């Protein structure tokens, strides 16, 4: 596990990069509102992806200063344009590092799901797959029809409002898109076995679309 610093315009963002031996693809994580690279849920998913031979980059979309502003005002967590721009910067960073030869995927949670789709629409040549967990793809709005990467939308079966928002977003997308509903799960997938299910279907999606070491 490497601690890395990603320059995103004026901001320096901290990240954790993990590259399993023989990895063929790298998944960048876009966390949700009020979260960070230390999100236990995203770390759990990342470990599952690592076990499938996928490299992962968990990084903070906001600087510590921005985090403290956002904790008080919540003004930045819904700034999808800013979050997507940070993800694009991180993608370009990955293209210049030891990960330059790896195919790229995005895993977005909550508002990070919207940011991942906006970023995927902006750099279609760089992004081979997107997974959104309990995401707000509706926040990607105008970018939705422009996304080219195969997209998996994972929603908890008891997360009614978010299911509807994901269905509406799905219907506006023109790429390969699948909505996966995890029965009995709520927004954070805290029920027994729910997060394992998320991690497994996400892992399968990335392996299928951007490959892993074992698939070569």
Beta strands, then each sheet from edge to edge (+ up, - down):
strand 1: 2-8
strand 2: 11-18
strand 3: 25-30
strand 4: 55-59
strand 5: 103-109
strand 6: 127-133
strand 7: 150-156
strand 8: 177-182
sheet 1: 1+ 2- 4+ 3+ 5+ 6+ 7+ 8+
end
